[in-house]
Amino acid sequence: MKRFAFVSSLVLPCLLLGCPADPGGEDTDDGTGSTDDEAGESTDEGTTEAGETTDDDGSTDTAEDLATITGVILDMQGAALPTPGVQLCGPIDDEGNVEACIPVSVDDSSGAFSIGAKKTGLWSLKVVHGSVDDRNFAGQAFQVTLSEGDALDFSDPAIVIPEVSATTVLDGLTQVNLDGGLSLSIDPEQAQTPDFLAPTALGGLVVDPQFWRVDEVEGAAVIQAWAFSPFGTKAKDEGSFDFSVDDSLGLDAGTALNFYEIEKDNGSLHLVATGVVNADASAVDLSAAGEGLHELTWLLVTED
């Protein structure tokens, strides 16, 4: 299975979304909400503008938007988040490679954003959020297909970032027990957060279906979903996290299941395990698939 890889250059974001003549800032993925870089001109009103490009003769041309994406990003109580970090990543090729991830400005008071895209194709919309004031957030990552003339609107319902109520301190190999019967084994020395640091704590939650952005996989309906914080924690060296499910998920004995993770940067889905509800319908007997559970973003379950 091929994992995400960047094939971007410093000028690609300008070609994708347009950029001002003197771009500045820095692309971050730490959930701090810093979203100004060469990708485009950001405003404090939540608009990532197409911007102007400068020709060799000094004249300026405003590139035309081929498609737009608007939306609102909120917490589970319907309030704007403290410092969401939003990126539009793409276009994504057939092998899952992303040309560039472009930071997107979000309005502080309403959570609204607006993006004008200069290229069509498959993209991923990614929202991350670091821990703030003892609040621990998961994130969202899902794919969208942009065609010329599209005006996608993710305002109603809004994009909601799940919040974890409690985390487990990690000290050596640690078993983290979550709602829904999910247990994970994680050694912080064999894992890293998106900030390239060893995680010090881990949490997760069963996410209410009203907040799902992916509700089916290969035509099968999602029946359970967990999200994790820190969002995007990975096993090092292409390793994987052991996990178990000590719950039938409300299903009959013998029901066959598939478990998928969402890759944070390109929004792709990877099969990480298969399972069968055991004979007394008390747990799911799991077998690893593919590379196993490699990245802690969302864990989705479908019937086979």
C-alpha positions in Angstrom: 0.0 0.0 0.0 1.4 3.4 -1.0 1.4 6.1 1.6 1.0 9.9 1.0 4.0 11.7 -0.4 4.5 15.4 -1.2 5.6 16.4 -4.7 5.2 20.1 -4.1 7.5 23.0 -4.8 7.6 26.6 -3.5 5.6 27.8 -6.5 2.9 25.1 -6.6 0.5 26.8 -4.1 0.5 29.9 -6.3 -0.4 27.8 -9.3 -3.2 26.0 -7.4 -5.0 28.8 -5.5 -3.2 31.9 -6.7 -1.0 34.1 -4.5 0.0 37.7 -3.9 3.0 39.2 -5.6 4.9 39.2 -2.3 3.8 36.0 -0.4 4.9 35.4 3.1 4.2 33.3 6.2 4.7 29.7 6.9 2.7 26.5 6.4 2.0 24.8 9.7 0.2 21.6 10.7 0.3 22.0 14.5 -3.2 23.1 15.0 -2.3 26.6 16.0 -4.4 28.1 13.3 -1.6 29.9 11.5 -2.7 29.7 7.9 -0.8 32.4 6.0 1.8 31.3 3.4 2.6 31.5 -0.2 -0.6 29.6 -1.0 -2.7 32.7 -1.1 -3.6 35.9 0.6 -5.5 35.2 3.8 -7.8 37.6 5.5 -9.1 37.8 9.1 -12.6 37.2 7.7 -12.0 33.6 6.8 -11.3 34.0 3.0 -8.4 32.5 1.2 -8.3 34.8 -1.9 -7.2 33.8 -5.4 -4.7 36.7 -5.3 -2.7 38.1 -8.2 0.3 36.7 -10.0 3.1 38.9 -11.4 4.3 38.5 -15.0 7.9 39.0 -16.0 7.1 42.5 -17.3 5.7 43.5 -13.9 2.1 43.4 -14.8 -0.4 41.5 -12.7 -3.1 39.0 -13.7 -5.8 37.7 -11.5 -6.3 34.0 -12.1 -9.9 32.8 -12.3 -11.3 30.5 -9.7 -12.3 27.2 -11.3 -14.2 26.0 -8.2 -15.0 27.3 -4.7 -15.3 25.7 -1.3 -17.1 27.4 1.6 -18.0 26.2 5.0 -18.0 26.6 8.8 -15.9 24.8 11.4 -17.3 24.4 14.9 -16.8 22.4 18.1 -19.4 19.8 19.3 -21.3 22.5 21.1 -21.7 24.6 18.0 -19.1 27.3 18.9 -16.2 28.5 16.9 -12.9 26.8 17.8 -10.0 28.6 19.4 -7.3 28.1 16.8 -8.2 25.6 14.0 -5.6 24.8 11.4 -7.2 24.1 8.0 -5.5 23.0 4.9 -6.7 22.0 1.4 -4.4 19.3 0.1 -4.2 18.4 -3.6 -4.7 17.7 -6.3 -4.2 14.0 -5.4 -3.0 11.7 -8.1 -3.9 8.0 -8.7 -1.1 6.9 -6.3 -2.2 9.1 -3.5 0.5 11.8 -3.9 -0.5 15.3 -3.1 0.9 18.3 -5.0 0.6 20.7 -2.1 -1.2 21.5 1.1 -2.5 25.1 1.2 -3.4 26.7 4.5 -6.8 28.2 4.7 -7.9 31.2 6.8 -10.8 30.8 9.2 -12.9 33.6 10.7 -12.2 33.8 14.4 -15.7 34.6 15.5 -17.9 32.4 13.2 -15.6 29.6 12.1 -16.4 30.4 8.4 -13.9 29.9 5.6 -13.9 30.4 1.8 -11.5 28.9 -0.7 -11.0 29.7 -4.4 -9.3 26.8 -6.2 -7.3 27.2 -9.4 -7.1 23.5 -10.2 -9.8 20.8 -10.4 -9.5 17.1 -9.4 -9.4 15.2 -6.2 -8.5 17.1 -3.0 -8.5 16.5 0.7 -9.9 19.0 3.3 -8.0 18.7 6.6 -8.7 20.3 9.9 -6.4 19.9 12.9 -6.4 21.5 16.3 -3.8 21.3 19.1 -4.6 21.1 22.8 -5.8 24.5 24.1 -6.8 25.4 27.7 -7.0 21.7 28.7 -9.2 21.0 25.7 -8.1 18.1 23.6 -9.3 17.9 20.0 -9.3 15.3 17.3 -9.7 16.5 13.7 -11.3 15.9 10.3 -9.8 14.7 7.0 -12.0 13.9 4.0 -11.7 13.9 0.2 -13.6 16.2 -2.1 -13.7 16.2 -5.9 -13.7 19.6 -7.6 -15.0 20.1 -11.1 -15.0 23.3 -13.0 -17.9 25.5 -11.8 -18.4 23.7 -8.5 -19.4 25.7 -5.4 -19.2 23.2 -2.5 -20.7 24.4 0.8 -19.9 22.7 4.1 -21.9 25.1 6.2 -25.1 23.1 7.0 -24.2 20.9 8.6 -20.9 22.5 9.7 -17.7 20.6 9.9 -17.4 19.6 13.5 -14.1 18.8 15.3 -14.6 16.1 18.0 -13.3 16.8 21.4 -11.9 14.2 23.7 -13.0 14.4 27.4 -10.0 12.6 28.9 -6.6 11.4 27.9 -4.3 8.7 29.2 -0.7 9.6 30.1 1.8 7.5 28.2 4.7 6.0 30.1 6.4 3.2 28.3 4.2 0.7 26.6 0.7 1.8 27.7 -2.8 0.4 27.1 -5.3 3.1 26.4 -8.9 2.1 27.0 -11.6 4.0 25.2 -15.4 4.0 24.9 -17.0 1.4 22.7 -14.7 -1.4 23.9 -11.6 -0.1 22.0 -8.2 -0.7 23.5 -4.9 0.5 22.0 -1.4 -0.4 22.9 1.1 2.4 22.3 4.8 3.0 23.2 5.5 6.7 22.9 9.1 6.0 21.9 7.8 4.2 18.9 5.3 6.9 17.9 5.3 10.5 16.9 2.8 13.3 16.6 2.4 15.6 13.6 4.9 17.9 15.3 7.5 15.0 15.1 7.5 14.6 18.9 6.8 11.6 21.0 3.2 11.7 22.3 2.9 12.2 26.1 -0.9 11.4 26.3 -3.5 9.8 24.0 -7.3 10.0 24.0 -10.2 9.1 21.8 -14.0 8.9 21.6 -16.8 7.2 19.8 -18.0 10.0 17.5 -21.8 10.6 17.1 -22.8 9.9 13.5 -24.1 13.5 13.1 -20.4 14.6 13.0 -19.1 12.0 10.5 -17.8 13.3 7.2 -17.2 9.8 5.9 -20.3 7.6 6.3 -19.6 4.8 3.8 -16.5 2.9 2.5 -16.7 1.0 -0.8 -20.4 1.1 -0.7 -20.7 -0.2 2.9 -22.2 2.0 5.5 -20.0 3.0 8.5 -21.6 1.6 11.7 -19.0 2.9 14.3 -16.3 5.6 14.3 -13.6 6.6 16.8 -11.5 9.7 16.5 -8.2 10.3 18.4 -6.2 13.1 20.0 -3.4 14.0 19.2 -4.9 13.7 15.7 -2.5 12.1 13.2 -0.2 10.3 15.7 1.8 7.7 13.7 3.7 4.6 14.5 7.3 5.0 13.6 9.2 3.1 10.8 6.0 2.0 9.1 5.0 0.1 12.3 1.5 -0.3 13.6 -0.6 0.0 16.8 -2.1 -3.2 18.3 -5.8 -2.8 19.2 -8.7 -4.9 20.3 -12.5 -4.4 20.5 -14.1 -5.9 23.6 -17.7 -5.1 22.4 -20.0 -6.6 19.8 -20.9 -3.0 18.6 -24.6 -4.1 18.9 -24.1 -6.8 16.2 -25.0 -10.5 16.1 -22.4 -13.3 16.6 -20.7 -14.2 13.4 -21.0 -10.7 11.8 -18.0 -10.0 9.6 -16.4 -6.5 9.9 -13.8 -4.3 8.2 -11.8 -1.6 10.0 -10.4 1.4 8.2 -8.1 4.4 9.1 -8.2 7.8 7.4 -4.8 9.1 6.2 -4.6 12.6 7.5 -2.9 14.4 4.6 -4.7 12.9 1.5 -7.9 11.7 3.2 -7.6 8.2 1.7 -9.0 5.1 3.5 -6.8 2.1 4.3 -8.1 -1.3 5.5 -6.2 -2.0 8.8 -8.0 -5.1 10.1 -10.9 -7.5 9.5 -12.9 -9.1 12.3 -15.8 -11.3 13.3 -18.1 -10.8 16.3 -17.3 -13.8 18.5 -19.7 -16.6 19.4 -21.1 -15.1 22.6 -21.3 -11.6 21.0 -19.0 -10.1 23.6 -16.1 -8.9 21.4 -14.7 -8.8 17.9 -12.0 -11.3 17.0 -9.5 -9.2 14.9 -7.0 -10.0 12.2 -4.5 -7.4 11.0 -4.8 -6.3 7.3 -2.5 -4.3 5.1 0.0 -2.3 7.2 -2.2 -2.5 10.3 -3.3 0.6 12.3 -0.5 3.0 11.4 -2.1 6.5 11.9 -4.5 7.6 14.7 -7.0 9.9 13.0 -10.3 8.1 12.6 -11.0 4.4 12.9 -14.1 3.4 10.9 -16.0 0.1 11.0 -18.2 -1.3 8.3 -19.9 -4.7 7.8 -18.1 -6.9 5.3 
